[in-house]
Amino acid sequence: MDRMFDRSSLGAFLRTRRAALQPEDVGLRRGQRRRAPGLRREEVAELCAMSADYFARLERGDGPQPSEQMVAAIARGLRLTPDERDHVFLLAGYRTTHRDVFTEHVSPGLMRVVDGLTGATAQVMGPLGQTLLQTPAAVALLGDETRYTGDARYAPYRWFTDPTARERYHPDGHDTNSRTNVALLRDAATRDGAGSQATRFVDTLRQSSEEFARLWERHEVGLRWSETKRFVHPELGRLDLYCQLLLEPDHGQSLLVFTATPGTESHEKLDLLRVLGTDRFPVDAE
Protein backbone atom coordinates (compact mmCIF):
# COMPACT_ATOMS: atom_id res chain seq x y z
CA MET A 1 0.00 0.00 0.00
CA ASP A 2 2.89 2.35 0.73
CA ARG A 3 3.74 2.78 -2.97
CA MET A 4 0.41 4.61 -3.34
CA PHE A 5 0.83 6.69 -0.18
CA ASP A 6 1.34 10.33 -1.27
CA ARG A 7 3.05 11.82 1.81
CA SER A 8 3.64 15.26 0.31
CA SER A 9 0.09 15.82 -0.95
CA LEU A 10 -1.42 14.44 2.25
CA GLY A 11 0.66 16.84 4.32
CA ALA A 12 -0.30 19.82 2.17
CA PHE A 13 -3.96 18.85 2.27
CA LEU A 14 -3.95 18.54 6.07
CA ARG A 15 -2.25 21.92 6.44
CA THR A 16 -4.83 23.70 4.28
CA ARG A 17 -7.74 22.08 6.10
CA ARG A 18 -6.32 22.87 9.53
CA ALA A 19 -5.84 26.50 8.50
CA ALA A 20 -9.44 26.69 7.26
CA LEU A 21 -10.97 25.28 10.45
CA GLN A 22 -11.77 27.90 13.11
CA PRO A 23 -11.94 27.25 16.88
CA GLU A 24 -15.64 28.14 16.88
CA ASP A 25 -16.27 25.39 14.31
CA VAL A 26 -15.30 22.71 16.81
CA GLY A 27 -16.55 24.31 20.03
CA LEU A 28 -13.22 25.76 21.18
CA ARG A 29 -12.56 29.26 22.52
CA ARG A 30 -10.45 31.47 20.28
CA GLY A 31 -8.32 32.95 23.05
CA GLN A 32 -6.01 35.95 22.83
CA ARG A 33 -2.74 34.74 21.31
CA ARG A 34 -3.52 33.27 17.92
CA ARG A 35 -0.91 34.49 15.47
CA ALA A 36 -1.95 32.24 12.57
CA PRO A 37 -5.35 31.42 11.06
CA GLY A 38 -7.08 28.18 11.84
CA LEU A 39 -6.49 25.62 14.58
CA ARG A 40 -3.21 24.78 16.24
CA ARG A 41 -1.70 21.35 15.60
CA GLU A 42 -2.21 20.45 19.24
CA GLU A 43 -5.93 21.20 18.98
CA VAL A 44 -6.35 19.10 15.84
CA ALA A 45 -4.39 16.26 17.40
CA GLU A 46 -6.74 16.27 20.38
CA LEU A 47 -9.76 16.23 18.09
CA CYS A 48 -8.28 13.29 16.20
CA ALA A 49 -7.23 11.41 19.35
CA MET A 50 -3.55 11.27 18.38
CA SER A 51 -0.31 12.86 19.55
CA ALA A 52 0.60 16.33 18.35
CA ASP A 53 3.99 15.03 17.23
CA TYR A 54 2.39 12.36 15.04
CA PHE A 55 0.06 14.88 13.40
CA ALA A 56 2.96 17.29 12.86
CA ARG A 57 4.91 14.58 11.06
CA LEU A 58 1.97 13.87 8.78
CA GLU A 59 1.74 17.57 7.95
CA ARG A 60 5.48 17.76 7.22
CA GLY A 61 5.23 14.75 4.93
CA ASP A 62 7.74 12.59 6.83
CA GLY A 63 5.37 10.47 8.90
CA PRO A 64 4.49 6.78 8.46
CA GLN A 65 1.44 5.69 6.50
CA PRO A 66 -1.54 6.11 8.84
CA SER A 67 -3.91 3.20 9.31
CA GLU A 68 -7.42 3.33 7.88
CA GLN A 69 -8.74 3.88 11.41
CA MET A 70 -6.36 6.80 11.86
CA VAL A 71 -7.41 8.35 8.54
CA ALA A 72 -11.05 8.06 9.60
CA ALA A 73 -10.19 9.81 12.88
CA ILE A 74 -8.46 12.61 10.96
CA ALA A 75 -11.50 13.01 8.70
CA ARG A 76 -13.75 13.31 11.74
CA GLY A 77 -11.43 15.64 13.61
CA LEU A 78 -11.00 18.02 10.68
CA ARG A 79 -14.74 17.94 9.93
CA LEU A 80 -14.12 16.88 6.33
CA THR A 81 -16.94 16.72 3.82
CA PRO A 82 -17.70 13.33 2.22
CA ASP A 83 -15.69 14.32 -0.88
CA GLU A 84 -12.77 15.51 1.26
CA ARG A 85 -12.93 12.31 3.31
CA ASP A 86 -12.68 10.18 0.15
CA HIS A 87 -9.82 12.36 -1.03
CA VAL A 88 -7.77 12.00 2.15
CA PHE A 89 -8.25 8.21 2.14
CA LEU A 90 -6.90 8.08 -1.41
CA LEU A 91 -3.91 10.26 -0.51
CA ALA A 92 -3.15 7.94 2.39
CA GLY A 93 -2.99 4.98 0.02
CA TYR A 94 -6.37 3.35 0.57
CA ARG A 95 -7.89 3.18 -2.86
CA THR A 96 -10.49 0.86 -4.33
CA THR A 97 -9.92 -1.17 -7.45
CA HIS A 98 -11.07 0.73 -10.50
CA ARG A 99 -11.05 0.26 -14.23
CA ASP A 100 -9.05 2.37 -16.61
CA VAL A 101 -11.89 4.60 -17.78
CA PHE A 102 -9.76 6.76 -20.05
CA THR A 103 -11.17 6.35 -23.56
CA GLU A 104 -11.71 8.42 -26.66
CA HIS A 105 -14.53 6.26 -28.00
CA VAL A 106 -18.12 7.20 -27.19
CA SER A 107 -19.93 4.34 -25.50
CA PRO A 108 -22.68 2.64 -27.51
CA GLY A 109 -25.26 3.56 -24.90
CA LEU A 110 -24.52 7.27 -25.08
CA MET A 111 -24.43 7.12 -28.86
CA ARG A 112 -27.98 5.75 -28.87
CA VAL A 113 -29.12 8.50 -26.52
CA VAL A 114 -27.56 11.22 -28.69
CA ASP A 115 -29.13 9.70 -31.79
CA GLY A 116 -32.53 10.16 -30.18
CA LEU A 117 -31.93 13.81 -29.28
CA THR A 118 -33.00 15.30 -32.58
CA GLY A 119 -32.31 19.03 -32.59
CA ALA A 120 -31.04 19.05 -29.00
CA THR A 121 -28.04 21.02 -27.80
CA ALA A 122 -25.87 18.25 -26.36
CA GLN A 123 -22.35 16.85 -26.29
CA VAL A 124 -20.45 13.85 -24.92
CA MET A 125 -17.41 14.51 -22.73
CA GLY A 126 -14.54 12.21 -21.81
CA PRO A 127 -13.23 11.71 -18.25
CA LEU A 128 -10.68 14.54 -18.45
CA GLY A 129 -12.84 17.05 -20.29
CA GLN A 130 -12.25 16.09 -23.90
CA THR A 131 -15.23 16.69 -26.18
CA LEU A 132 -15.96 13.43 -28.00
CA LEU A 133 -19.20 14.25 -29.81
CA GLN A 134 -21.39 17.33 -30.40
CA THR A 135 -24.79 17.85 -31.94
CA PRO A 136 -24.99 20.65 -34.56
CA ALA A 137 -26.71 22.93 -32.03
CA ALA A 138 -23.89 22.36 -29.51
CA VAL A 139 -21.37 23.30 -32.19
CA ALA A 140 -23.36 26.49 -32.81
CA LEU A 141 -23.37 27.27 -29.07
CA LEU A 142 -19.74 26.50 -28.19
CA GLY A 143 -17.91 26.07 -31.47
CA ASP A 144 -16.45 22.82 -32.80
CA GLU A 145 -14.63 21.42 -29.77
CA THR A 146 -13.81 18.09 -31.44
CA ARG A 147 -11.34 19.63 -33.90
CA TYR A 148 -8.51 20.12 -31.41
CA THR A 149 -5.44 17.90 -31.14
CA GLY A 150 -2.84 17.21 -28.45
CA ASP A 151 -3.37 18.76 -25.03
CA ALA A 152 -5.82 21.23 -26.56
CA ARG A 153 -8.27 18.31 -26.86
CA TYR A 154 -9.01 18.84 -23.17
CA ALA A 155 -11.32 21.68 -22.13
CA PRO A 156 -9.36 22.39 -18.88
CA TYR A 157 -6.16 22.88 -20.88
CA ARG A 158 -7.81 25.35 -23.24
CA TRP A 159 -9.48 27.11 -20.31
CA PHE A 160 -6.15 27.87 -18.63
CA THR A 161 -3.91 28.40 -21.67
CA ASP A 162 -6.11 29.90 -24.41
CA PRO A 163 -7.89 33.19 -23.59
CA THR A 164 -10.38 32.64 -26.42
CA ALA A 165 -11.69 29.51 -24.63
CA ARG A 166 -13.53 31.73 -22.14
CA GLU A 167 -15.19 34.02 -24.65
CA ARG A 168 -18.46 32.08 -24.80
CA TYR A 169 -18.84 31.89 -21.02
CA HIS A 170 -20.20 34.84 -19.07
CA PRO A 171 -17.44 36.58 -17.04
CA ASP A 172 -19.46 36.16 -13.81
CA GLY A 173 -18.73 32.43 -13.91
CA HIS A 174 -15.05 32.45 -14.86
CA ASP A 175 -13.68 32.16 -11.33
CA THR A 176 -16.06 29.33 -10.39
CA ASN A 177 -15.26 27.50 -13.64
CA SER A 178 -11.53 27.75 -12.93
CA ARG A 179 -11.86 26.39 -9.39
CA THR A 180 -14.16 23.56 -10.52
CA ASN A 181 -11.80 22.54 -13.33
CA VAL A 182 -8.92 22.29 -10.85
CA ALA A 183 -10.95 20.38 -8.23
CA LEU A 184 -12.17 17.83 -10.76
CA LEU A 185 -8.64 17.29 -12.08
CA ARG A 186 -7.45 16.79 -8.49
CA ASP A 187 -10.15 14.14 -8.03
CA ALA A 188 -9.03 12.39 -11.23
CA ALA A 189 -5.30 12.55 -10.41
CA THR A 190 -5.85 11.23 -6.88
CA ARG A 191 -8.12 8.44 -8.12
CA ASP A 192 -5.89 7.30 -10.98
CA GLY A 193 -2.57 7.68 -9.17
CA ALA A 194 1.02 8.39 -10.20
CA GLY A 195 1.88 7.88 -13.85
CA SER A 196 -1.71 8.26 -15.02
CA GLN A 197 -2.89 10.50 -17.82
CA ALA A 198 -4.58 12.72 -15.24
CA THR A 199 -1.34 13.19 -13.27
CA ARG A 200 0.64 14.00 -16.41
CA PHE A 201 -2.02 16.48 -17.42
CA VAL A 202 -1.87 18.19 -14.03
CA ASP A 203 1.92 18.49 -14.25
CA THR A 204 1.59 20.07 -17.69
CA LEU A 205 -0.93 22.63 -16.50
CA ARG A 206 1.05 23.54 -13.39
CA GLN A 207 3.94 24.47 -15.68
CA SER A 208 1.80 26.17 -18.32
CA SER A 209 -0.59 28.29 -16.24
CA GLU A 210 0.14 30.45 -13.20
CA GLU A 211 -3.59 30.56 -12.41
CA PHE A 212 -3.85 26.77 -12.41
CA ALA A 213 -0.72 26.43 -10.25
CA ARG A 214 -2.09 28.93 -7.74
CA LEU A 215 -5.49 27.24 -7.51
CA TRP A 216 -3.86 23.81 -7.26
CA GLU A 217 -2.19 24.85 -4.02
CA ARG A 218 -5.62 25.48 -2.46
CA HIS A 219 -6.30 21.71 -2.43
CA GLU A 220 -10.03 22.15 -3.07
CA VAL A 221 -12.03 18.98 -3.68
CA GLY A 222 -15.71 18.19 -4.02
CA LEU A 223 -16.61 21.05 -6.37
CA ARG A 224 -19.14 20.24 -9.08
CA TRP A 225 -20.44 22.01 -12.14
CA SER A 226 -23.51 24.14 -11.54
CA GLU A 227 -26.77 23.08 -13.18
CA THR A 228 -27.18 26.62 -14.53
CA LYS A 229 -24.71 28.25 -16.90
CA ARG A 230 -24.49 31.62 -18.57
CA PHE A 231 -23.13 31.72 -22.10
CA VAL A 232 -22.29 34.61 -24.41
CA HIS A 233 -22.84 33.75 -28.07
CA PRO A 234 -21.12 35.97 -30.67
CA GLU A 235 -24.40 36.57 -32.52
CA LEU A 236 -27.19 35.78 -30.07
CA GLY A 237 -25.70 37.34 -26.97
CA ARG A 238 -26.39 35.99 -23.50
CA LEU A 239 -28.11 32.64 -22.93
CA ASP A 240 -29.05 31.34 -19.46
CA LEU A 241 -29.21 27.57 -19.77
CA TYR A 242 -29.66 24.49 -17.62
CA CYS A 243 -27.08 21.75 -17.99
CA GLN A 244 -28.43 18.25 -17.42
CA LEU A 245 -25.75 15.60 -16.82
CA LEU A 246 -25.97 11.89 -17.62
CA LEU A 247 -23.04 9.75 -16.46
CA GLU A 248 -21.79 6.56 -18.09
CA PRO A 249 -19.60 5.16 -15.28
CA ASP A 250 -18.16 2.17 -17.14
CA HIS A 251 -16.49 4.47 -19.68
CA GLY A 252 -16.05 7.55 -17.50
CA GLN A 253 -18.03 9.60 -20.01
CA SER A 254 -20.83 12.10 -19.54
CA LEU A 255 -23.61 13.48 -21.70
CA LEU A 256 -24.38 17.19 -21.29
CA VAL A 257 -27.76 18.44 -22.49
CA PHE A 258 -28.40 22.19 -22.50
CA THR A 259 -31.99 23.38 -22.07
CA ALA A 260 -33.82 26.63 -21.30
CA THR A 261 -37.09 27.51 -19.60
CA PRO A 262 -39.89 27.57 -22.21
CA GLY A 263 -41.16 31.03 -23.02
CA THR A 264 -37.92 32.79 -22.08
CA GLU A 265 -35.61 34.72 -24.37
CA SER A 266 -32.92 32.10 -23.82
CA HIS A 267 -35.33 29.39 -25.00
CA GLU A 268 -35.97 31.32 -28.23
CA LYS A 269 -32.25 31.79 -28.78
CA LEU A 270 -31.59 28.11 -28.16
CA ASP A 271 -34.05 27.29 -30.95
CA LEU A 272 -32.17 29.65 -33.26
CA LEU A 273 -28.95 27.69 -32.72
CA ARG A 274 -30.37 24.91 -34.88
CA VAL A 275 -30.06 27.07 -38.00
CA LEU A 276 -26.92 28.99 -37.15
CA GLY A 277 -24.73 26.32 -38.69
CA THR A 278 -25.68 27.40 -42.21
CA ASP A 279 -27.47 30.76 -41.94
CA ARG A 280 -25.91 33.91 -40.50
CA PHE A 281 -28.07 36.82 -39.43
CA PRO A 282 -27.62 39.89 -37.21
CA VAL A 283 -29.20 39.66 -33.77
CA ASP A 284 -29.19 42.34 -31.10
CA ALA A 285 -26.80 40.90 -28.46
CA GLU A 286 -27.44 42.46 -25.09
Secondary structure, 3 states (H helix, E strand, C coil): CHHHCCHHHHHHHHHHHHHHCCHHHHCCCCCCCCCCCCCCHHHHHHHCCCCHHHHHHHHHCCCCCCCHHHHHHHHHHCCCCHHHHHHHHHHCCCCCCCCCCCCCCCCHHHHHHHHCCCCCEEEEECCCCEEEEECHHHHHHHCCCCCCCHHHHEHHHHHHHCHHHHCCECHHHHHHHHHHHHHHHHHHHHHHCCCCHHHHHHHHHHHHCHHHHHHHCCCCCCCCCCCEEEEEECCCEEEEEEEEEEEECCCCEEEEEEECCCCCHHHHHHHHCCCCCCCCCCCCCC
